Amino acid sequence: MVSKNKVFHNFLALGTGEALSRLIAFGVTIYLARLLGADGYGIIAFAIAINLYLLKVADFSLEWVGTEIIAKSPKSVSELASALLCARLMLTLALIIVSSVITWLVLPDPERKILLLYFLVLVPTALNTKWIHIGLEDARPVGISKVLGESLNLLIITALVRQRDDLWVAPVAQACGEVLIASLLILTLRRRSYKFGLKWNPDVFMPIFSKAAPLLGHLLLGLMIYNSDLIFLRFYYNSENVGFYAVSFTLIGFIANLGMAYGMSVMPTFARLINDEKEEKSFYHSTLAQLFAVTLPIAIGGYLLASNIIGLAFGDGYSSSIITLQIIIWTIPFNILRIPPWGALIARNHQHLLFKAMLYAAIANLMLNVLLIPSYGVTGAAISTVITEILISMILFANASSLGLGFISPKRFVKPVIAGLIMAASLIIVNPYSAIVGTLLGCVIYILVLSLIRGINYKKGALPSLNL
């Protein structure tokens, strides 16, 4: 049987740290967006969008593939860490050199200088051992280090950023935070008697890199879906439009990262269950039902409270971001719900299916961007993203079903839908004056209704659990 408590506690440690760190990062975004304006923040958002591609290459999908391998072979940590960290570092240094030359030749200032500084983040990313901790199902150090790293980032930015000329502080602060995170995780492993260094060992890292390559391609194509709209907006319009779109995506990014944290937490379980089809299918369906129950009210509430959220976080200067948030908030259920098929396919070594799904979606997204963004701007970009998310999810669910995991029964979605509709009606009637009041009211009503229709179990001496 799956140890659901172990999965829950692992996610609680990782998810809590991820949530706190993302809240701090959200505070950084608010500070920068308000202080620099849409134009200044758009420059930073554009540089981050480009650098994210390089970050994925520097990581080389070890947060997923490495986690699975460590879960299956926990005694091989030292050998794997020495080889994989060395290979990632060498790859990253070469990547920085090539990317710096291209950036210097192609981009204008100030985008050029800011992006070059963001390359500093790549080295600590290559040396990050998060994948080892999660594979060992010991996520607490990851959560703690993330919070400390983001706190350092916030401290540096609030201390040094005062005007638009201080844009350079943002990438430097993030690099300092990532160095702290990587250092703390390595020190924790060493204190626990895991001895490793940097060792060039192709016999160890090449098979793993070969296994990770399709997944890396999948992730890069996924970034193309999310970041190509920023690039298109910068090309067709200006950095101000990039800023409007980027801030509306802040909430989405926060929740998506929590979803990724949950995905990391369930990966070891999927890896262990590949030889127990019945238990794997049960775990897969239960996870889908629970994620739907959590993400549906977020999408409904985000849509109805978009104006309040944007006004509270970023002020009246970002009113153009409201409609964008109302549209892209609907990517959340699809983005999070595809995590179980994602994890199951990786555990079964079907990364090629993930790559194919994302390739089809990326092509569709580029076509939609070309059709929609020139005429409709940020609204067109948001619509393109939602359609693409739906397409990706449909493909991944079909792939998982073809491998024997099947489709979840729609009956398991009925209770969350009922609670979500009543919550929506209540928010429309009350029309709360603030995002905080509306969020609290929506949460209370949703949980109350879900409890009344027995969608939540309450047992003495135990935490409440979903009954779907």
JOFENLIN-V295800 format. One record per pair of residues at least 24 apart in sequence whose ideal C-beta (glycine too) atoms are under 6 Angstrom apart, sorted by the first residue. I is the first residue (numbers start at 1). J is the second residue. D is the distance in whole Angstrom. If there is no record, write none. Layout:
i=I j=J d=D
i=I j=J d=D
This chain:
i=2 j=269 d=6
i=2 j=283 d=5
i=7 j=265 d=6
i=7 j=269 d=5
i=10 j=137 d=5
i=10 j=139 d=5
i=10 j=265 d=5
i=11 j=262 d=5
i=11 j=265 d=4
i=13 j=139 d=4
i=13 j=140 d=4
i=13 j=143 d=5
i=14 j=139 d=4
i=14 j=142 d=6
i=14 j=143 d=5
i=14 j=261 d=5
i=14 j=265 d=6
i=15 j=258 d=6
i=15 j=261 d=5
i=16 j=143 d=6
i=17 j=143 d=2
i=17 j=146 d=5
i=17 j=147 d=5
i=18 j=257 d=6
i=18 j=258 d=6
i=18 j=261 d=4
i=19 j=258 d=6
i=20 j=147 d=5
i=21 j=146 d=4
i=21 j=147 d=5
i=21 j=150 d=4
i=22 j=254 d=5
i=22 j=257 d=5
i=24 j=150 d=4
i=24 j=151 d=6
i=24 j=154 d=5
i=25 j=150 d=5
i=26 j=254 d=6
i=28 j=154 d=5
i=28 j=157 d=6
i=29 j=250 d=5
i=30 j=313 d=5
i=33 j=247 d=5
i=33 j=314 d=5
i=36 j=164 d=6
i=38 j=240 d=4
i=38 j=243 d=3
i=38 j=244 d=6
i=39 j=239 d=5
i=39 j=240 d=5
i=40 j=164 d=5
i=41 j=243 d=4
i=42 j=239 d=3
i=42 j=240 d=6
i=42 j=242 d=4
i=42 j=243 d=3
i=43 j=110 d=6
i=43 j=111 d=6
i=43 j=239 d=5
i=44 j=170 d=5
i=45 j=242 d=5
i=45 j=246 d=4
i=46 j=111 d=6
i=46 j=234 d=5
i=46 j=242 d=5
i=47 j=114 d=4
i=47 j=115 d=4
i=47 j=118 d=5
i=49 j=227 d=4
i=49 j=230 d=4
i=50 j=115 d=6
i=51 j=118 d=4
i=52 j=223 d=5
i=53 j=223 d=6
i=54 j=95 d=6
i=54 j=99 d=6
i=54 j=122 d=6
i=55 j=125 d=5
i=56 j=219 d=5
i=56 j=220 d=6
i=57 j=95 d=6
i=58 j=92 d=4
i=58 j=122 d=5
i=58 j=125 d=5
i=58 j=126 d=5
i=59 j=125 d=6
i=60 j=88 d=6
i=60 j=212 d=6
i=60 j=216 d=6
i=61 j=212 d=4
i=61 j=215 d=4
i=61 j=216 d=5
i=62 j=131 d=5
i=63 j=131 d=5
i=64 j=215 d=6
i=64 j=346 d=6
i=65 j=211 d=6
i=65 j=212 d=4
i=66 j=131 d=4
i=67 j=131 d=5
i=67 j=134 d=5
i=67 j=135 d=4
i=67 j=267 d=5
i=68 j=267 d=6
i=68 j=271 d=5
i=70 j=132 d=6
i=70 j=135 d=3
i=71 j=135 d=5
i=71 j=268 d=4
i=71 j=271 d=5
i=72 j=271 d=6
i=74 j=136 d=6
i=77 j=132 d=6
i=77 j=194 d=5
i=78 j=194 d=6
i=78 j=195 d=5
i=78 j=196 d=5
i=81 j=196 d=4
i=82 j=196 d=4
i=82 j=197 d=6
i=82 j=199 d=4
i=83 j=199 d=6
i=83 j=201 d=4
i=83 j=204 d=4
i=83 j=205 d=5
i=84 j=205 d=5
i=85 j=127 d=6
i=86 j=198 d=4
i=86 j=199 d=6
i=86 j=200 d=5
i=87 j=205 d=4
i=88 j=126 d=4
i=89 j=126 d=5
i=92 j=122 d=5
i=92 j=126 d=4
i=96 j=122 d=6
i=114 j=167 d=6
i=117 j=168 d=6
i=117 j=171 d=4
i=118 j=171 d=4
i=120 j=175 d=4
i=121 j=174 d=5
i=121 j=175 d=5
i=121 j=178 d=5
i=124 j=178 d=4
i=124 j=179 d=5
i=124 j=182 d=4
i=127 j=182 d=5
i=128 j=182 d=5
i=129 j=185 d=5
i=129 j=186 d=6
i=129 j=189 d=6
i=134 j=264 d=5
i=137 j=268 d=6
i=141 j=185 d=6
i=141 j=188 d=4
i=145 j=181 d=5
i=145 j=184 d=4
i=145 j=185 d=5
i=149 j=177 d=4
i=149 j=180 d=5
i=149 j=181 d=4
i=150 j=177 d=6
i=152 j=176 d=6
i=152 j=177 d=5
i=152 j=180 d=5
i=153 j=177 d=4
i=214 j=351 d=4
i=214 j=352 d=5
i=214 j=355 d=4
i=215 j=351 d=4
i=217 j=355 d=5
i=218 j=354 d=4
i=218 j=355 d=4
i=218 j=358 d=4
i=221 j=358 d=4
i=221 j=359 d=6
i=221 j=362 d=4
i=222 j=358 d=5
i=224 j=362 d=5
i=225 j=362 d=6
i=225 j=365 d=5
i=225 j=388 d=5
i=228 j=369 d=6
i=229 j=369 d=6
i=229 j=381 d=4
i=232 j=369 d=5
i=232 j=373 d=5
i=236 j=373 d=6
i=236 j=374 d=5
i=241 j=378 d=6
i=244 j=320 d=5
i=244 j=321 d=5
i=244 j=378 d=6
i=245 j=324 d=6
i=245 j=378 d=5
i=245 j=381 d=6
i=247 j=314 d=5
i=247 j=318 d=6
i=247 j=321 d=5
i=248 j=321 d=4
i=248 j=324 d=4
i=248 j=325 d=4
i=252 j=328 d=6
i=255 j=332 d=5
i=256 j=335 d=5
i=259 j=336 d=4
i=259 j=339 d=6
i=263 j=339 d=4
i=263 j=343 d=6
i=266 j=343 d=5
i=267 j=343 d=5
i=270 j=343 d=5
i=270 j=344 d=5
i=270 j=347 d=4
i=271 j=347 d=5
i=274 j=347 d=6
i=274 j=348 d=6
i=281 j=405 d=6
i=284 j=340 d=5
i=284 j=344 d=6
i=284 j=405 d=5
i=285 j=408 d=5
i=287 j=340 d=5
i=288 j=340 d=5
i=288 j=408 d=5
i=289 j=412 d=4
i=289 j=468 d=4
i=290 j=466 d=5
i=291 j=336 d=5
i=291 j=337 d=5
i=292 j=413 d=6
i=292 j=416 d=6
i=293 j=416 d=4
i=293 j=466 d=6
i=293 j=468 d=6
i=295 j=332 d=5
i=295 j=333 d=4
i=295 j=336 d=5
i=296 j=333 d=6
i=296 j=416 d=5
i=296 j=420 d=5
i=297 j=420 d=5
i=297 j=423 d=6
i=297 j=446 d=5
i=298 j=332 d=6
i=299 j=329 d=5
i=299 j=330 d=5
i=299 j=332 d=5
i=299 j=333 d=5
i=300 j=420 d=5
i=300 j=424 d=5
i=301 j=442 d=4
i=302 j=329 d=4
i=303 j=329 d=5
i=304 j=427 d=5
i=305 j=435 d=5
i=305 j=438 d=5
i=308 j=434 d=6
i=308 j=435 d=4
i=308 j=438 d=6
i=309 j=435 d=5
i=312 j=435 d=5
i=323 j=379 d=6
i=324 j=378 d=5
i=324 j=382 d=5
i=327 j=382 d=4
i=328 j=382 d=5
i=328 j=385 d=6
i=330 j=386 d=5
i=331 j=385 d=6
i=331 j=386 d=6
i=331 j=389 d=4
i=334 j=389 d=4
i=334 j=390 d=6
i=334 j=393 d=4
i=335 j=389 d=6
i=338 j=393 d=5
i=338 j=396 d=5
i=341 j=396 d=4
i=341 j=397 d=6
i=341 j=400 d=4
i=344 j=400 d=6
i=344 j=405 d=6
i=353 j=399 d=5
i=357 j=392 d=6
i=357 j=395 d=4
i=357 j=396 d=6
i=361 j=388 d=5
i=361 j=391 d=5
i=361 j=392 d=4
i=364 j=388 d=6
i=364 j=391 d=6
i=412 j=468 d=5
i=415 j=453 d=5
i=415 j=455 d=4
i=419 j=446 d=5
i=419 j=449 d=4
i=419 j=450 d=4
i=422 j=449 d=5
